[in-house]
Amino acid sequence: MKQTNNRAKEIQEVTGLKPRHFADLVRAAQLIFDPTGGVSGVKLDVDWSYFGISDSVVENLQQIGRKYQYASPHMAIDIIWEQLIPESRSWFIENKENLWQLEEAFPPLDED
């Protein structure tokens, strides 16, 4: 566990990312994997390039979103970081303060 904590601290120091940024990224990955939020019978085709996300980053985040579809977004930093391809890491660092906007673009579909 100590090695994990050291790796997480190292990642935070080098990248400037905080635990909340990783939680935002996991929520974004869950949304990219399933933009309907699990609403049965609804299918959305989203052009993620509109949000500045390349196809390779979308594919990487979909894999993470699929893996953690129903998990808490508060994951160990080093575990999520290791699953990101280099392009996703760069995109994440550049967009760390804007990830919440993805959630805002897809309000809960079952609320009136």
N, CA, C and O of each residue as an XYZ file, in Angstrom:
448
protein
N       0.825     -1.200      0.000
C       0.000      0.000      0.000
C       0.865      1.258      0.000
O       0.524      2.256     -0.634
N       1.983      1.200      0.714
C       2.856      2.363      0.771
C       3.407      2.701     -0.608
O       3.495      3.873     -0.973
N       3.781      1.668     -1.381
C       4.281      1.895     -2.731
C       3.202      2.556     -3.590
O       3.504      3.456     -4.374
N       1.950      2.117     -3.450
C       0.836      2.713     -4.183
C       0.690      4.180     -3.819
O       0.526      5.024     -4.699
N       0.747      4.494     -2.521
C       0.626      5.890     -2.091
C       1.764      6.735     -2.642
O       1.552      7.877     -3.050
N       2.981      6.175     -2.657
C       4.121      6.909     -3.209
C       3.921      7.176     -4.694
O       4.208      8.276     -5.168
N       3.435      6.189     -5.430
C       3.204      6.353     -6.869
C       2.129      7.406     -7.107
O       2.272      8.242     -7.999
N       1.066      7.375     -6.327
C      -0.008      8.366     -6.468
C       0.522      9.770     -6.193
O       0.199     10.707     -6.922
N       1.322      9.921     -5.160
C       1.898     11.238     -4.847
C       2.806     11.715     -5.968
O       2.791     12.890     -6.335
N       3.597     10.795     -6.509
C       4.495     11.141     -7.609
C       3.699     11.619     -8.829
O       4.062     12.611     -9.461
N       2.629     10.919     -9.151
C       1.784     11.299    -10.286
C       1.201     12.687    -10.058
O       1.199     13.522    -10.963
N       0.707     12.930     -8.850
C       0.120     14.235     -8.542
C       1.153     15.353     -8.647
O       0.857     16.424     -9.176
N       2.360     15.109     -8.147
C       3.401     16.133     -8.178
C       3.828     16.455     -9.604
O       4.002     17.623     -9.953
N       3.995     15.435    -10.421
C       4.478     15.624    -11.785
C       3.413     16.254    -12.686
O       3.728     17.088    -13.535
N       2.156     15.854    -12.499
C       1.095     16.279    -13.415
C       0.268     17.456    -12.920
O      -0.361     18.150    -13.720
N       0.260     17.689    -11.625
C      -0.608     18.721    -11.063
C      -2.043     18.256    -10.886
O      -2.921     19.048    -10.544
N      -2.280     16.975    -11.117
C      -3.626     16.407    -10.971
C      -3.904     16.078     -9.521
O      -3.009     15.670     -8.780
N      -5.140     16.257     -9.125
C      -5.577     15.973     -7.755
C      -6.586     14.827     -7.775
O      -7.111     14.487     -8.836
N      -6.864     14.227     -6.614
C      -7.843     13.138     -6.577
C      -9.185     13.509     -7.202
O      -9.819     12.665     -7.834
N      -9.626     14.746     -7.038
C     -10.915     15.152     -7.620
C     -10.874     15.111     -9.149
O     -11.880     14.807     -9.789
N      -9.714     15.414     -9.732
C      -9.584     15.336    -11.182
C      -9.747     13.893    -11.657
O     -10.370     13.636    -12.688
N      -9.183     12.960    -10.897
C      -9.316     11.551    -11.269
C     -10.759     11.082    -11.124
O     -11.239     10.297    -11.943
N     -11.454     11.553    -10.092
C     -12.877     11.212     -9.943
C     -13.670     11.779    -11.122
O     -14.550     11.107    -11.659
N     -13.364     12.998    -11.518
C     -14.027     13.590    -12.690
C     -13.735     12.778    -13.946
O     -14.614     12.593    -14.787
N     -12.505     12.295    -14.074
C     -12.138     11.505    -15.249
C     -12.901     10.178    -15.266
O     -13.383      9.756    -16.317
N     -13.011      9.531    -14.130
C     -13.756      8.261    -14.073
C     -15.217      8.505    -14.422
O     -15.810      7.727    -15.170
N     -15.807      9.573    -13.891
C     -17.201      9.890    -14.239
C     -17.327     10.173    -15.736
O     -18.292      9.747    -16.369
N     -16.360     10.885    -16.299
C     -16.382     11.165    -17.746
C     -16.251      9.864    -18.531
O     -16.942      9.676    -19.532
N     -15.379      8.971    -18.091
C     -15.205      7.681    -18.769
C     -16.496      6.866    -18.707
O     -16.874      6.228    -19.690
N     -17.165      6.883    -17.568
C     -18.445      6.178    -17.442
C     -19.467      6.760    -18.409
O     -20.236      6.026    -19.029
N     -19.470      8.064    -18.533
C     -20.401      8.749    -19.433
C     -20.069      8.469    -20.896
O     -20.967      8.252    -21.710
N     -18.801      8.475    -21.222
C     -18.392      8.194    -22.599
C     -18.744      6.756    -22.959
O     -19.151      6.484    -24.089
N     -18.594      5.838    -22.018
C     -18.976      4.454    -22.272
C     -20.484      4.340    -22.466
O     -20.942      3.641    -23.370
N     -21.257      5.021    -21.623
C     -22.715      4.944    -21.703
C     -23.322      6.326    -21.469
O     -23.665      6.667    -20.337
N     -23.455      7.124    -22.530
C     -23.979      8.487    -22.376
C     -25.427      8.545    -21.895
O     -25.902      9.613    -21.507
N     -26.135      7.416    -21.914
C     -27.519      7.421    -21.431
C     -27.589      7.244    -19.924
O     -28.664      7.358    -19.334
N     -26.470      6.969    -19.308
C     -26.483      6.764    -17.858
C     -27.246      5.523    -17.450
O     -27.747      5.441    -16.329
N     -27.339      4.555    -18.350
C     -28.001      3.296    -18.029
C     -29.500      3.302    -18.228
O     -30.174      2.345    -17.848
N     -30.042      4.367    -18.820
C     -31.482      4.433    -19.058
C     -31.838      3.407    -20.135
O     -31.331      3.458    -21.255
N     -32.698      2.498    -19.779
C     -33.080      1.410    -20.676
C     -33.848      1.929    -21.887
O     -34.708      2.802    -21.766
N     -33.522      1.376    -23.064
C     -34.252      1.715    -24.274
C     -33.812      2.993    -24.954
O     -34.381      3.370    -25.979
N     -32.816      3.666    -24.412
C     -32.338      4.913    -24.998
C     -30.939      4.670    -25.554
O     -30.090      4.065    -24.899
N     -30.718      5.151    -26.766
C     -29.393      5.038    -27.379
C     -28.988      6.414    -27.885
O     -29.751      7.081    -28.583
N     -27.799      6.822    -27.531
C     -27.266      8.100    -27.986
C     -25.973      7.859    -28.756
O     -25.083      7.151    -28.286
N     -25.878      8.446    -29.927
C     -24.632      8.457    -30.675
C     -24.052      9.851    -30.518
O     -24.620     10.833    -30.996
N     -22.928      9.921    -29.851
C     -22.328     11.218    -29.534
C     -21.068     11.412    -30.370
O     -20.239     10.509    -30.481
N     -20.938     12.584    -30.947
C     -19.712     12.967    -31.642
C     -18.790     13.603    -30.597
O     -18.872     14.800    -30.322
N     -17.919     12.781    -30.028
C     -17.066     13.242    -28.932
C     -16.039     14.266    -29.396
O     -15.461     14.980    -28.577
N     -15.810     14.340    -30.700
C     -14.879     15.353    -31.202
C     -15.426     16.763    -30.941
O     -14.662     17.724    -30.850
N     -16.742     16.876    -30.823
C     -17.363     18.157    -30.471
C     -16.818     18.663    -29.131
O     -16.706     19.869    -28.912
N     -16.483     17.728    -28.244
C     -15.949     18.054    -26.925
C     -14.412     18.076    -26.926
O     -13.785     18.218    -25.877
N     -13.819     17.935    -28.114
C     -12.367     17.969    -28.214
C     -11.691     16.676    -27.817
O     -10.546     16.677    -27.367
N     -12.404     15.568    -27.985
C     -11.855     14.271    -27.591
C     -11.616     13.447    -28.851
O     -12.547     13.173    -29.609
N     -10.371     13.055    -29.069
C     -10.026     12.276    -30.261
C     -10.559     10.843    -30.135
O     -10.897     10.381    -29.045
N     -10.621     10.166    -31.265
C     -11.135      8.790    -31.282
C     -10.318      7.855    -30.396
O     -10.884      6.997    -29.720
N      -8.993      8.009    -30.390
C      -8.175      7.110    -29.572
C      -8.386      7.363    -28.079
O      -8.367      6.421    -27.288
N      -8.586      8.615    -27.687
C      -8.877      8.928    -26.280
C     -10.261      8.402    -25.925
O     -10.451      7.846    -24.843
N     -11.232      8.572    -26.824
C     -12.582      8.041    -26.587
C     -12.521      6.534    -26.365
O     -13.123      6.011    -25.427
N     -11.794      5.844    -27.231
C     -11.689      4.386    -27.107
C     -11.069      3.994    -25.766
O     -11.552      3.078    -25.100
N     -10.008      4.682    -25.373
C      -9.352      4.399    -24.096
C     -10.299      4.659    -22.923
O     -10.392      3.848    -22.002
N     -10.996      5.790    -22.963
C     -11.910      6.127    -21.864
C     -13.125      5.208    -21.842
O     -13.658      4.918    -20.771
N     -13.570      4.746    -23.008
C     -14.673      3.782    -23.034
C     -14.271      2.488    -22.333
O     -15.077      1.892    -21.620
N     -13.045      2.057    -22.530
C     -12.562      0.850    -21.862
C     -12.588      1.027    -20.347
O     -13.007      0.131    -19.614
N     -12.140      2.175    -19.894
C     -12.145      2.459    -18.456
C     -13.586      2.578    -17.962
O     -13.925      2.051    -16.902
N     -14.430      3.265    -18.722
C     -15.836      3.415    -18.345
C     -16.552      2.080    -18.265
O     -17.374      1.867    -17.373
N     -16.249      1.183    -19.185
C     -16.850     -0.155    -19.176
C     -16.390     -0.918    -17.931
O     -17.189     -1.565    -17.253
N     -15.098     -0.831    -17.647
C     -14.525     -1.564    -16.513
C     -15.092     -1.082    -15.178
O     -15.322     -1.882    -14.271
N     -15.313      0.212    -15.062
C     -15.775      0.798    -13.796
C     -17.180      1.394    -13.925
O     -17.507      2.379    -13.263
N     -17.993      0.798    -14.769
C     -19.311      1.341    -15.081
C     -20.144      1.652    -13.836
O     -20.785      2.701    -13.772
N     -20.142      0.776    -12.871
C     -20.984      0.974    -11.687
C     -20.156      1.258    -10.437
O     -20.681      1.212     -9.325
N     -18.884      1.549    -10.606
C     -17.996      1.788     -9.472
C     -18.061      3.241     -9.024
O     -18.484      4.126     -9.768
N     -17.638      3.455     -7.814
C     -17.467      4.814     -7.323
C     -16.376      5.475     -8.160
O     -15.399      4.819     -8.522
N     -16.524      6.746     -8.470
C     -15.490      7.422     -9.262
C     -14.209      7.684     -8.469
O     -13.200      8.093     -9.043
N     -14.243      7.456     -7.181
C     -13.087      7.727     -6.328
C     -12.172      6.505     -6.312
O     -12.170      5.711     -5.371
N     -11.397      6.384     -7.386
C     -10.495      5.250     -7.587
C      -9.076      5.648     -7.195
O      -8.756      6.832     -7.089
N      -8.239      4.648     -6.984
C      -6.828      4.909     -6.706
C      -6.190      5.567     -7.933
O      -6.322      5.084     -9.057
N      -5.511      6.655     -7.690
C      -4.922      7.453     -8.758
C      -4.005      6.621     -9.643
O      -4.095      6.685    -10.869
N      -3.133      5.849     -9.034
C      -2.157      5.096     -9.821
C      -2.814      4.016    -10.674
O      -2.316      3.699    -11.755
N      -3.905      3.457    -10.215
C      -4.608      2.427    -10.984
C      -5.209      3.032    -12.248
O      -5.096      2.451    -13.327
N      -5.842      4.184    -12.123
C      -6.428      4.847    -13.297
C      -5.328      5.345    -14.221
O      -5.416      5.161    -15.435
N      -4.300      5.967    -13.674
C      -3.222      6.523    -14.483
C      -2.577      5.447    -15.364
O      -2.285      5.692    -16.534
N      -2.361      4.282    -14.808
C      -1.707      3.201    -15.547
C      -2.561      2.695    -16.713
O      -2.028      2.092    -17.645
N      -3.854      2.926    -16.677
C      -4.748      2.475    -17.744
C      -4.879      3.487    -18.877
O      -5.464      3.185    -19.918
N      -4.342      4.673    -18.679
C      -4.429      5.717    -19.703
C      -3.289      5.585    -20.700
O      -2.131      5.399    -20.326
N      -3.641      5.686    -21.982
C      -2.606      5.723    -23.015
C      -1.965      7.117    -22.972
O      -2.563      8.047    -22.431
N      -0.772      7.274    -23.527
C      -0.113      8.592    -23.482
C      -0.980      9.746    -24.001
O      -0.977     10.826    -23.411
N      -1.713      9.536    -25.085
C      -2.569     10.594    -25.616
C      -3.676     10.959    -24.620
O      -4.025     12.130    -24.474
N      -4.220      9.958    -23.946
C      -5.262     10.214    -22.943
C      -4.692     10.974    -21.756
O      -5.348     11.855    -21.201
N      -3.476     10.632    -21.371
C      -2.831     11.343    -20.258
C      -2.673     12.830    -20.601
O      -2.989     13.698    -19.788
N      -2.190     13.108    -21.794
C      -2.009     14.506    -22.215
C      -3.349     15.239    -22.260
O      -3.470     16.364    -21.776
N      -4.357     14.582    -22.849
C      -5.684     15.191    -22.937
C      -6.234     15.461    -21.529
O      -6.799     16.523    -21.269
N      -6.063     14.497    -20.636
C      -6.545     14.616    -19.261
C      -5.895     15.821    -18.568
O      -6.587     16.633    -17.953
N      -4.595     15.931    -18.666
C      -3.893     17.043    -18.020
C      -4.372     18.381    -18.587
O      -4.575     19.334    -17.834
N      -4.553     18.459    -19.897
C      -4.999     19.701    -20.537
C      -6.441     20.055    -20.186
O      -6.800     21.232    -20.156
N      -7.267     19.047    -19.923
C      -8.701     19.275    -19.719
C      -9.176     19.004    -18.296
O     -10.380     18.900    -18.063
N      -8.272     18.891    -17.358
C      -8.618     18.492    -15.989
C      -9.669     19.396    -15.335
O     -10.471     18.929    -14.527
N      -9.664     20.656    -15.675
C     -10.619     21.592    -15.053
C     -11.954     21.655    -15.789
O     -12.879     22.322    -15.326
N     -12.068     20.970    -16.924
C     -13.277     21.058    -17.737
C     -14.075     19.762    -17.800
O     -15.122     19.717    -18.446
N     -13.608     18.723    -17.150
C     -14.272     17.430    -17.256
C     -15.710     17.464    -16.745
O     -16.569     16.749    -17.260
N     -15.967     18.272    -15.759
C     -17.317     18.364    -15.196
C     -18.332     18.817    -16.251
O     -19.520     18.517    -16.139
N     -17.862     19.536    -17.270
C     -18.767     20.032    -18.304
C     -19.387     18.898    -19.116
O     -20.488     19.047    -19.646
N     -18.691     17.772    -19.217
C     -19.275     16.613    -19.898
C     -20.538     16.159    -19.178
O     -21.555     15.873    -19.811
N     -20.469     16.096    -17.861
C     -21.650     15.692    -17.086
C     -22.794     16.676    -17.262
O     -23.958     16.284    -17.349
N     -22.456     17.940    -17.312
C     -23.486     18.967    -17.469
C     -24.157     18.893    -18.835
O     -25.317     19.278    -18.980
N     -23.439     18.407    -19.824
C     -23.987     18.292    -21.183
C     -24.987     17.145    -21.296
O     -25.773     17.092    -22.242
N     -24.957     16.230    -20.334
C     -25.847     15.076    -20.350
C     -26.588     14.995    -19.021
O     -26.285     14.132    -18.197
N     -27.562     15.889    -18.804
C     -28.314     15.848    -17.547
C     -29.063     14.529    -17.430
O     -29.327     13.866    -18.433
N     -29.401     14.156    -16.217
C     -30.133     12.898    -16.031
C     -31.327     12.818    -16.976
O     -32.169     13.715    -17.015
N     -31.382     11.748    -17.722
C     -32.419     11.610    -18.753
C     -33.785     11.218    -18.192
O     -34.795     11.334    -18.888
N     -33.825     10.760    -16.955
C     -35.087     10.305    -16.409
C     -35.744     11.332    -15.495
O     -36.759     11.033    -14.866
N     -35.183     12.540    -15.410
C     -35.803     13.565    -14.590
C     -36.703     14.450    -15.426
O     -36.414     14.716    -16.593
N     -37.782     14.903    -14.840
C     -38.703     15.828    -15.528
C     -38.370     17.255    -15.196
O     -39.033     18.172    -15.680
